[in-house]
């Protein structure tokens, strides 16, 4: 028989707000009575025990770590960019990165894959979906419409340009394609 823990919504909201006053952390359900919170989904820093209605600092091994001082927490909150659209994580072959936008996640993921498997961007540059491709050595080959090339492209790395107006589904598809071409294991918080 399945077991689960219930909690009043107001109490849960208070626990979440107390654990993450900035409201910028991601929440993961670990089991039927435990939530994990963290800015990086692959490295949570807070554990909420729903059965005890308590939030505690969390280490990956399950032990409790020392809570950072309020000064350190305030400093960390101030250091975040005002242009954050969310927090996104990517892991490529065990290497992790946390990004503040889907665009940054896509760019970081492509750079990580190219670093591990040089030549992946070259393969990816030949892939074109309807009216655009994700990477190119020439920014004016990214889109069929030239005005889009000026507006929605930026340099990815030396010698490479990336199209920047991608939906969440397109970003996932491009990253999946790059991982396939590079032969690497990858996971993101977008999925």
C-alpha positions as CSV (number, residue, x, y, z in Angstrom):
1,X,0.0,0.0,0.0
2,X,1.4,3.4,-0.9
3,X,2.1,5.9,1.8
4,X,2.1,9.7,1.5
5,X,2.2,12.8,3.6
6,X,-0.3,15.6,3.6
7,X,0.2,19.2,4.6
8,X,-2.1,22.2,4.5
9,X,-1.3,24.5,1.6
10,X,-0.7,27.5,3.8
11,X,1.9,25.6,5.8
12,X,3.6,24.4,2.7
13,X,3.8,27.9,1.3
14,X,5.3,29.2,4.6
15,X,7.9,26.4,4.5
16,X,8.8,27.2,0.9
17,X,9.0,31.0,1.6
18,X,11.1,30.4,4.7
19,X,13.5,28.1,2.9
20,X,13.7,30.3,-0.2
21,X,12.9,34.0,0.5
22,X,14.2,35.0,-2.9
23,X,11.8,32.7,-4.7
24,X,14.5,31.7,-7.2
25,X,15.1,28.1,-6.2
26,X,13.8,25.0,-8.1
27,X,11.7,22.4,-6.2
28,X,12.1,18.6,-6.6
29,X,10.0,15.9,-5.1
30,X,12.4,13.3,-3.6
31,X,9.9,10.9,-2.1
32,X,6.4,10.8,-0.6
33,X,7.4,13.1,2.3
34,X,10.5,15.0,1.2
35,X,11.1,18.0,-1.1
36,X,14.5,19.3,-2.2
37,X,15.3,22.9,-3.2
38,X,18.2,24.5,-4.9
39,X,19.3,26.9,-7.5
40,X,20.9,24.0,-9.4
41,X,18.5,21.0,-9.6
42,X,21.4,18.6,-9.7
43,X,22.8,20.0,-6.4
44,X,19.9,20.8,-4.0
45,X,20.8,22.8,-0.9
46,X,17.7,22.6,1.2
47,X,15.5,19.6,2.3
48,X,11.9,20.0,3.4
49,X,10.6,17.2,5.5
50,X,6.8,17.4,5.1
51,X,6.1,14.9,7.9
52,X,7.9,17.1,10.4
53,X,7.1,20.4,8.6
54,X,10.8,21.4,8.8
55,X,13.3,22.9,6.3
56,X,16.9,22.0,6.8
57,X,20.2,22.5,4.9
58,X,20.9,19.5,2.7
59,X,24.0,17.7,1.4
60,X,23.8,15.1,-1.4
61,X,24.7,12.3,1.0
62,X,21.6,13.1,3.1
63,X,23.5,14.6,6.0
64,X,22.6,18.1,7.4
65,X,25.1,20.8,6.6
66,X,25.6,24.1,8.4
67,X,23.2,26.8,7.3
68,X,24.9,29.8,5.7
69,X,24.8,33.0,7.8
70,X,22.0,35.5,7.0
71,X,24.7,37.9,5.7
72,X,26.0,35.2,3.2
73,X,22.4,34.5,2.1
74,X,21.7,38.2,1.6
75,X,24.9,38.6,-0.4
76,X,24.1,35.7,-2.6
77,X,20.6,37.1,-3.3
78,X,22.0,40.5,-4.2
79,X,24.6,39.0,-6.6
80,X,21.9,37.5,-8.9
81,X,21.2,39.3,-12.2
82,X,18.0,41.4,-12.5
83,X,17.6,39.8,-16.0
84,X,17.0,36.3,-14.7
85,X,14.1,34.6,-16.5
86,X,14.5,31.4,-14.5
87,X,17.1,29.0,-13.3
88,X,18.0,26.2,-15.6
89,X,20.5,23.4,-15.2
90,X,22.4,21.3,-17.8
91,X,24.6,18.3,-17.3
92,X,26.8,17.0,-20.1
93,X,28.9,13.8,-19.3
94,X,28.9,14.7,-15.6
95,X,29.9,18.4,-16.1
96,X,27.2,20.8,-14.7
97,X,26.2,24.3,-15.4
98,X,23.5,26.6,-14.1
99,X,22.1,29.2,-16.4
100,X,19.7,32.2,-15.9
101,X,17.8,31.9,-19.2
102,X,16.9,29.3,-21.8
103,X,19.0,31.1,-24.3
104,X,22.0,30.9,-21.9
105,X,21.3,27.2,-21.3
106,X,21.3,26.5,-25.1
107,X,24.5,28.4,-25.6
108,X,26.2,26.8,-22.6
109,X,25.1,23.4,-23.6
110,X,26.4,23.7,-27.2
111,X,29.7,25.0,-26.0
112,X,30.0,22.2,-23.4
113,X,29.3,19.6,-26.1
114,X,31.7,21.1,-28.6
115,X,34.4,21.2,-25.9
116,X,33.9,17.5,-25.2
117,X,33.4,16.5,-28.9
118,X,35.1,18.9,-31.3
119,X,33.3,18.9,-34.6
120,X,29.8,18.7,-33.2
121,X,29.0,22.3,-34.2
122,X,30.2,21.6,-37.8
123,X,27.7,18.6,-38.0
124,X,25.0,20.7,-36.3
125,X,25.4,23.6,-38.8
126,X,24.2,21.4,-41.6
127,X,20.8,20.8,-39.8
128,X,18.1,23.2,-40.9
129,X,14.5,23.3,-39.7
130,X,12.1,25.1,-42.1
131,X,13.6,28.6,-42.1
132,X,16.5,28.5,-39.7
133,X,19.5,26.6,-38.4
134,X,20.9,26.8,-34.9
135,X,24.6,27.4,-35.6
136,X,26.6,28.7,-38.5
137,X,30.0,30.1,-39.2
138,X,28.3,32.9,-41.0
139,X,25.5,34.7,-39.1
140,X,23.7,35.5,-42.3
141,X,23.1,31.7,-42.9
142,X,21.2,31.3,-39.7
143,X,17.8,32.5,-41.1
144,X,16.2,32.8,-44.5
145,X,15.3,36.4,-43.7
146,X,18.4,38.6,-43.5
147,X,16.8,41.1,-41.0
148,X,16.4,38.2,-38.5
149,X,20.1,37.5,-38.7
150,X,21.0,40.9,-37.4
151,X,18.2,40.9,-34.7
152,X,18.4,37.3,-33.4
153,X,22.0,36.1,-33.6
154,X,25.0,36.4,-31.4
155,X,28.5,34.9,-31.4
156,X,28.5,31.6,-29.7
157,X,32.3,31.2,-29.7
158,X,35.2,32.1,-31.9
159,X,34.1,31.3,-35.5
160,X,30.5,30.3,-34.6
161,X,27.2,32.2,-34.5
162,X,23.9,31.0,-32.9
163,X,20.3,31.9,-33.5
164,X,18.7,33.3,-30.3
165,X,15.0,33.3,-30.9
166,X,14.2,29.7,-29.9
167,X,11.2,28.4,-28.1
168,X,11.6,26.0,-25.2
169,X,10.8,23.0,-27.4
170,X,13.3,24.2,-30.1
171,X,16.0,24.6,-27.5
172,X,15.4,21.1,-26.2
173,X,15.4,19.7,-29.8
174,X,18.6,21.5,-30.7
175,X,20.4,20.3,-27.5
176,X,19.1,16.8,-28.1
177,X,20.4,16.9,-31.7
178,X,23.8,18.2,-30.6
179,X,24.1,15.5,-27.9
180,X,23.2,12.9,-30.5
181,X,25.7,14.3,-33.1
182,X,28.4,14.5,-30.4
183,X,27.6,11.1,-28.9
184,X,27.3,12.5,-25.3
185,X,24.9,12.0,-22.5
186,X,23.1,15.1,-21.6
187,X,20.1,16.2,-19.4
188,X,18.6,19.5,-18.7
189,X,16.0,21.0,-16.4
190,X,14.0,22.1,-19.5
191,X,12.6,18.6,-20.0
